[in-house]
Amino acid sequence: MTFPTDENVLVGLERADDAGVYKVTDDIALIQTVDFFTPIVDDPYWFGQIAAANALSDVYAMGGVPKTAMNLVSFPVKDMDMSILRQIIQGGVDKMREAGVVLMGGHSLEDKELKYGLSVTGFVHPDRILTKKDLRVGDRFVLTKPLGTGIVNTAIKGGLASAEIIEQVTRLMATLNRDAAEVMTRYPVHGCTDITGFGLAGHMAEMICDTPFGIRLVSRDIPILPEAVEYAEMGLIPAGAYKNREFRESMIDFHASVDCLIQDILFDPQTSGGLLIGVSPESAGDLVAELKAEGIETAAVIGEVTAEPRERIVVF
């Protein structure tokens, strides 16, 4: 299939990146992305916040600043009270206001299944675009949010999660990646993506597919929600994790010391997860220190880019 394009498309479908980028002038490029999904929490206001934060994240991952958004809504008018929709929209609007984003309009339709999200436009200088595949050998990977939200959400759906972990995970998913994105602009970052539905392992695999690089991942250094390990022990692994493993496990070599539960968590699909930042080795420590100083307390160096083995992730 052939898609239309032109010379000003800087990042398009051929790159399979987090968002598309179109050059407007020598100093300005547009970042465009869209994301929406079904509810992953019961509270409609928080669902709106999480969906908005998730959609905005792609712009941050590309090194840009989101500026405008359009609502995307599917709503079962005959089965749900309109007050629920108002709460969802309010959650999204409040998150956009926090991000400095202007809501320009949107589109809604009647559907049997509730869905909400955003189409987002942001700006970036054409010379400062961050993509998944501009990494360099020796770059360190910094992760800004802990893993495990998919597993915890499965526990929530099963009525097994405490009120404390529900609140913690809800706020974690609703947290913008804005602060982390602002911090990383001050460092020699060569690649970035955000961790969402494909899980950490899946998104790392995307960064080295069709490249001369590999990845060394240190599992003990990865920030993980403690409750996620507990629920994984109970077998509360979402179906998406199994699909992610099936799709990418041929690229991954697990050392015998890596616990099976940790392996499951690496494939756990995240909602509005953190940024995965590839930064020069000499700057990784300073980047993590500044992230922590900005309140991103779980930020950590979790691995590095290697020359061999090519297109493989080796997990220790």
C-alpha positions in Angstrom: 0.0 0.0 0.0 1.3 3.4 -1.0 0.5 6.5 1.2 0.7 10.1 0.1 3.6 12.2 1.3 5.8 15.2 0.5 9.2 16.5 1.2 8.2 18.3 4.4 7.2 15.1 6.2 10.1 14.6 8.6 8.7 11.7 10.4 5.9 9.7 8.7 4.5 6.2 8.4 7.8 4.8 7.3 9.3 5.4 10.7 6.6 3.9 12.8 7.3 6.4 15.6 5.2 7.9 18.4 3.8 10.7 16.2 4.1 12.3 12.8 6.2 15.4 12.2 5.7 17.9 9.4 8.1 20.8 8.7 6.4 24.2 8.4 9.4 26.5 8.4 13.1 26.1 9.1 12.3 26.8 12.8 8.9 25.1 13.2 7.6 21.6 12.7 4.2 20.3 13.7 3.8 17.1 15.7 0.5 15.3 15.2 -0.8 12.3 17.1 -4.1 10.7 18.2 -5.0 8.3 20.9 -8.3 7.1 22.6 -9.4 4.1 24.5 -12.1 2.5 26.7 -12.2 3.3 30.5 -9.4 1.7 32.6 -10.7 3.2 35.9 -14.3 3.5 37.3 -14.2 7.2 38.0 -15.2 9.2 34.9 -13.3 12.3 35.8 -10.0 10.4 36.4 -10.6 8.5 33.2 -10.7 11.8 31.3 -7.5 12.9 33.0 -5.7 9.7 32.2 -6.8 9.5 28.6 -5.7 13.1 28.0 -2.3 12.6 29.7 -1.8 9.5 27.5 -2.6 11.3 24.3 -0.4 14.2 25.1 2.6 12.0 26.0 3.4 11.2 22.4 4.3 14.8 21.7 6.5 14.9 24.8 8.3 11.8 23.6 9.1 13.4 20.3 10.8 16.3 22.0 8.0 18.7 21.4 5.4 20.9 23.3 1.7 20.1 22.8 -0.4 23.2 22.0 -3.9 22.2 20.7 -6.2 19.3 21.0 -9.5 17.9 19.6 -11.7 15.7 21.7 -12.7 12.2 20.4 -15.7 10.7 22.1 -17.8 7.6 21.7 -20.7 7.5 24.1 -23.7 5.1 24.8 -26.3 7.8 25.1 -29.1 5.3 25.7 -27.3 3.4 28.5 -25.4 6.1 30.4 -26.3 9.4 31.9 -24.9 12.5 30.2 -23.4 13.6 33.5 -20.8 10.8 33.1 -19.7 12.3 29.8 -19.5 15.7 31.3 -17.2 14.4 34.0 -14.9 12.7 31.5 -14.7 15.8 29.4 -14.0 17.9 32.5 -11.2 15.6 33.4 -9.7 15.9 30.0 -10.1 19.7 29.9 -8.4 20.1 33.3 -5.4 18.0 32.2 -5.1 20.0 29.0 -5.2 23.2 31.1 -2.4 21.8 33.2 -0.4 21.1 30.1 -1.0 24.5 28.6 -3.0 23.0 25.7 -6.0 24.6 24.1 -9.1 22.5 23.2 -10.2 23.5 19.7 -13.2 21.2 19.3 -13.7 17.6 18.6 -16.0 14.9 17.3 -18.5 12.6 19.1 -20.6 9.7 18.0 -23.1 7.3 19.7 -21.6 3.9 20.3 -22.3 0.9 22.5 -18.9 1.2 24.0 -17.6 4.3 25.8 -14.3 5.7 24.5 -12.4 8.9 25.0 -9.2 10.5 23.9 -7.5 13.3 22.0 -6.0 14.3 18.7 -3.1 16.5 19.6 -0.9 19.0 17.7 2.4 20.2 19.1 5.5 22.1 18.0 9.2 21.2 17.8 12.2 22.7 16.1 13.1 20.5 13.1 16.6 20.0 14.4 15.5 18.9 17.9 13.1 16.1 17.0 13.5 12.9 19.1 12.7 9.6 17.4 13.0 6.0 18.5 15.9 5.0 16.2 18.7 7.6 16.5 20.4 5.9 19.4 24.1 5.5 19.8 26.2 2.7 21.2 26.8 3.3 24.9 23.7 5.4 25.4 22.0 4.7 28.7 18.3 4.2 29.1 16.4 6.2 31.7 12.9 5.2 32.6 10.7 7.9 34.4 7.7 5.9 35.7 7.5 2.5 37.4 6.1 -0.5 35.5 3.1 -2.5 36.5 0.0 -0.5 35.8 -1.5 -3.1 33.6 -1.3 -5.8 36.2 -2.6 -3.5 38.9 -5.5 -2.5 36.7 -6.3 -6.2 36.3 -6.4 -6.5 40.1 -8.6 -3.5 40.3 -11.1 -5.0 37.8 -11.1 -8.2 39.9 -11.9 -6.3 43.1 -8.6 -7.3 44.7 -6.8 -3.9 44.9 -6.7 -1.7 48.0 -8.1 1.8 47.9 -4.5 3.1 48.5 -3.0 1.3 45.4 -6.0 2.4 43.3 -5.4 6.0 44.1 -1.6 5.7 43.6 -1.9 4.1 40.2 -4.7 6.4 39.1 -2.6 9.5 39.9 0.5 7.8 38.3 -1.4 7.3 35.0 -2.8 10.8 35.1 0.6 12.4 35.6 1.9 14.3 32.6 5.3 13.5 31.1 5.8 17.2 30.7 8.3 17.7 33.5 10.4 14.8 32.4 10.3 16.1 28.8 11.4 19.6 29.9 14.3 18.2 31.9 15.6 16.0 29.1 15.9 19.0 26.8 18.9 20.0 28.8 20.9 16.8 28.1 22.3 15.0 25.0 19.3 12.8 24.4 19.5 10.7 21.2 16.2 8.8 21.3 13.0 8.7 23.2 9.6 6.9 23.4 6.8 6.6 25.9 5.9 3.2 27.4 2.3 2.3 26.7 0.4 -0.7 25.3 3.4 -2.8 24.1 5.1 -2.8 27.5 8.7 -1.9 28.2 10.1 -4.9 26.2 7.9 -4.1 23.2 8.8 -0.5 23.0 12.5 -1.2 23.5 12.2 -3.7 20.6 10.8 -1.0 18.4 13.9 1.1 19.1 16.3 -1.5 17.8 14.4 -3.1 15.0 16.2 -2.7 11.7 19.2 -1.1 13.4 22.8 -2.2 14.1 22.2 -2.0 17.8 21.1 -4.2 20.7 20.1 -3.5 24.3 21.5 -4.7 27.7 18.7 -4.4 30.3 19.3 -4.8 34.0 16.1 -6.0 35.5 17.0 -5.2 39.1 17.3 -1.5 38.3 13.9 -1.2 36.7 11.4 0.7 38.8 8.4 -1.6 39.4 5.3 -1.0 41.5 5.6 -3.5 44.5 2.0 -4.4 44.3 2.4 -5.4 40.6 4.8 -8.1 41.7 2.3 -9.3 44.4 -0.5 -9.4 41.9 1.6 -11.1 39.3 2.3 -13.9 41.8 -1.4 -14.3 42.0 -1.6 -14.8 38.2 -3.3 -11.4 37.5 -1.5 -10.9 34.2 -3.6 -9.0 31.6 -4.2 -10.7 28.2 -2.2 -7.9 26.5 0.9 -9.0 28.3 0.7 -12.5 26.7 0.1 -10.9 23.3 3.1 -8.6 23.8 5.3 -11.6 24.8 4.2 -13.6 21.8 5.0 -10.8 19.4 8.4 -9.8 20.7 9.9 -12.7 22.8 11.9 -13.9 19.8 14.0 -10.8 20.2 14.7 -11.2 23.9 17.2 -13.3 25.8 16.5 -13.7 29.5 19.4 -14.6 31.8 18.6 -17.6 34.0 18.6 -15.3 37.1 15.6 -13.2 35.9 12.5 -14.2 37.7 9.5 -15.3 35.6 7.4 -12.6 37.3 9.8 -9.9 36.3 9.7 -11.2 32.7 5.9 -10.9 32.8 6.1 -7.3 34.1 8.4 -6.4 31.2 5.6 -7.3 28.8 2.9 -5.7 30.9 0.9 -3.1 28.8 1.1 0.3 30.4 -1.4 3.1 30.2 0.1 6.6 30.2 3.5 5.2 31.2 6.8 7.0 31.5 9.3 8.2 29.0 12.2 5.9 28.0 15.1 8.2 27.3 18.3 7.3 25.5 21.0 9.6 26.8 24.8 9.8 26.5 26.5 7.8 29.2 28.3 10.7 30.8 25.1 12.5 31.3 22.8 9.7 32.5 23.5 10.2 36.2 23.0 14.0 36.1 19.7 13.5 34.1 18.4 11.1 36.8 19.4 13.4 39.6 17.6 16.3 38.0 14.5 14.2 37.3 14.4 13.2 41.0 14.9 16.8 42.0 11.9 17.7 39.9 9.8 15.2 41.8 10.1 12.2 39.4 11.4 10.1 42.3 11.4 6.7 40.6 13.5 7.7 37.6 16.4 5.3 37.0 19.0 4.1 34.6 17.9 0.6 33.5 20.1 -0.4 30.6 22.3 0.6 27.7 22.6 0.5 23.9 25.1 -2.2 22.7 26.7 -3.0 19.4 26.1 -6.7 19.8 24.0 -8.8 19.6 22.2 -6.8 16.9 18.4 -6.3 17.2 18.3 -8.3 20.5 17.5 -7.3 24.1 19.6 -9.2 26.7 18.0 -9.1 30.1 20.1 -9.7 33.2 
